[in-house]
Every structure is written in structure tokens, then in C-alpha cells.
Amino acid sequence: MDIVNKLKQSIVVWLIKGVQKFGQHRVRILGNTFEISDKVFNPKYYYTSKFMAKHLTVTPEDVVLDMGTGSGVQAITAGKIAAKVVAVDINPAAVEYARKNVIANNLEYTVSVVEGDLFSPLDEKPLFDVILFTPPYLEGQPRSDFDHALFDPDKALLKKFFKEAKSRLKPDGYVQMLYSSIADHQQALAIATKQGWKHKLVTQEKTFSELFLIYKLTLN
Ligand SMILES: C[S@@+](CC[C@H](N)C(=O)[O-])C[C@H]1O[C@@H](n2cnc3c(N)ncnc32)[C@H](O)[C@@H]1O
């Protein structure tokens, strides 16, 4: 990683950790309310959550997986439209609050939340029409449950995700993933390409610190 991105990543970690501690714990995103604790990725202050939620293209027929749900923001936004949503997170606090938020948004018949590492807590069926993925992408070692929201050392999680996601999509299904220029998005795409995925840029937006990019990835 070059020195500029290394510096930007350190600033982003510092900012996010501050916001987790001192930011509001009851926030609104696109008309939905989310309650979180300081151990759950706050969807309000760091732009990625809202940016991804704004660009969901799920349809009423879709069965959706929200991988790494955090507060449940993508699952709940998708759940207002889709037929069914399953949300997964490795952080027990995220699972607890995502479940609370699903109930607070009256979506308990549409959205279910499970705890575990990537696809491990899921049955082999059903297959999904859409998998939403807002992964951690900073370099560093996770040292707490919350740190899983930030760090993916050597993109190990990304590699595992693209390997395992292959057998979880319906034939015309797709992955929608958010990534950032400060974490070498080209390398992230190369990992997916190596595993047989094709990608298309859906949209991108530049903020003061980084360029956020949303991709659609397919196997066909
Ligand atoms: C950047 S946060 C995004 C949270 C949420 N999707 C949003 O848009 O605000 C990444 C989330 O992925 C979760 N995560 C990290 N590694 C995971 C894994 N191996 N399995 C499941 N979830 C994971 C983290 O705990 C965190 O909640």
C-alpha cells in the first residue's frame, strides 16, 4: 500500500473509532431508524452505508442475502421491497442490534438475522438472487468484535467470500459490493476475476478522503 493510502486509512480508523464512541446511537437512514451500540458499525457517519443503501436495486421477487449486516441497514432497506432477506454478521452485538432494528421497522416476517462467519451459518438452500456485501477493507488486525467492521488483512475475507459466494447464487444472481480507493479496489477486483467473477461498475462517489465504488459481480 502506498504511503498516502496508509495515512488515509489511519485517519479513517481514528475517525470511525471516535464516532463509534461519541456519535448518536439512534440514527435515521433513508427514512428508517436504527439503534446501535458503540460495538456496532454506525451507519450514519461514515458514508458507505447510506451510499450502498441508496443504490440497492432489489425487486419484489428477490431473495436477498446481506453479508456483514452491522446495524441491519442494507437488510432493512432491501426488506422493504424484497420477498425475503437473510442477514449475517460475525459480531454478536451487530446481530443483537440488527434483530432489534428489524423488529422496530416491522420487518420480522421478511428479514432474519443470523450470527456466524460468512456463509457458515446458512443452509445450502435457498440460493440467493442478490448478495449485498459491504466488507471491511482496511489493513490491520481485528482485535475486538467491532474491529471486524474495519479490517481485512491481506484481503483474506474477500478471497474467502468470492470463493464461497459462487455456490450461493441463483443462475442469474449477482453480488453488489461496495469498495474504496484507499484499499486498492483494483486488487479487490483482481481477486474476484481470478475466481471467475465478472464485474461492472454501478456507481462511484468521491468524498474528502476516498472514492467509494459500487460494483455488480456475476458469474455469467
Ligand atoms: C463495514 S461494516 C458494514 C455494516 C453494514 N452492512 C453497513 O452497511 O453499515 C462490515 C460488517 O461486516 C461484518 N463482518 C466482518 N467479517 C465478517 C465475517 N467473516 N462474517 C460475517 N460478517 C462479517 C462486520 O462485523 C461488520 O458488521
The ligand as a MOL file (V3000), in Angstrom:
LIG
                    3D

  0  0  0     0  0            999 V3000
M  V30 BEGIN CTAB
M  V30 COUNTS 27 29 0 0 0
M  V30 BEGIN ATOM
M  V30 1 C -18.1450 -2.1080 7.0690 0
M  V30 2 S -19.2730 -2.9490 8.1150 0 CHG=1
M  V30 3 C -20.7750 -2.7430 7.1720 0
M  V30 4 C -22.0250 -2.9010 8.0010 0
M  V30 5 C -23.3360 -2.6580 7.2380 0
M  V30 6 N -23.5230 -3.5810 6.1500 0
M  V30 7 C -23.4600 -1.2480 6.7230 0
M  V30 8 O -23.6020 -1.0640 5.5050 0
M  V30 9 O -23.4220 -0.3210 7.5560 0 CHG=-1
M  V30 10 C -18.8390 -4.6510 7.7970 0
M  V30 11 C -19.6220 -5.6750 8.6060 0
M  V30 12 O -19.1760 -6.9940 8.2320 0
M  V30 13 C -19.1010 -7.8070 9.3920 0
M  V30 14 N -18.1760 -8.9200 9.1340 0
M  V30 15 C -16.8130 -8.8650 9.0830 0
M  V30 16 N -16.3080 -10.0880 8.8740 0
M  V30 17 C -17.3530 -10.9450 8.7720 0
M  V30 18 C -17.4690 -12.3510 8.5590 0
M  V30 19 N -16.3800 -13.1230 8.4380 0
M  V30 20 N -18.7030 -12.9020 8.5280 0
M  V30 21 C -19.8190 -12.1260 8.6910 0
M  V30 22 N -19.7780 -10.7930 8.9080 0
M  V30 23 C -18.5620 -10.2000 8.9480 0
M  V30 24 C -18.6280 -6.8490 10.4760 0
M  V30 25 O -18.8690 -7.3320 11.7820 0
M  V30 26 C -19.4180 -5.5830 10.1240 0
M  V30 27 O -20.6580 -5.5300 10.7820 0
M  V30 END ATOM
M  V30 BEGIN BOND
M  V30 1 1 1 2
M  V30 2 1 2 3
M  V30 3 1 2 10
M  V30 4 1 3 4
M  V30 5 1 4 5
M  V30 6 1 5 6
M  V30 7 1 5 7
M  V30 8 2 7 8
M  V30 9 1 7 9
M  V30 10 1 10 11
M  V30 11 1 11 12
M  V30 12 1 11 26
M  V30 13 1 12 13
M  V30 14 1 13 14
M  V30 15 1 13 24
M  V30 16 1 14 15
M  V30 17 1 14 23
M  V30 18 2 15 16
M  V30 19 1 16 17
M  V30 20 1 17 18
M  V30 21 2 17 23
M  V30 22 1 18 19
M  V30 23 2 18 20
M  V30 24 1 20 21
M  V30 25 2 21 22
M  V30 26 1 22 23
M  V30 27 1 24 25
M  V30 28 1 24 26
M  V30 29 1 26 27
M  V30 END BOND
M  V30 END CTAB
M  END
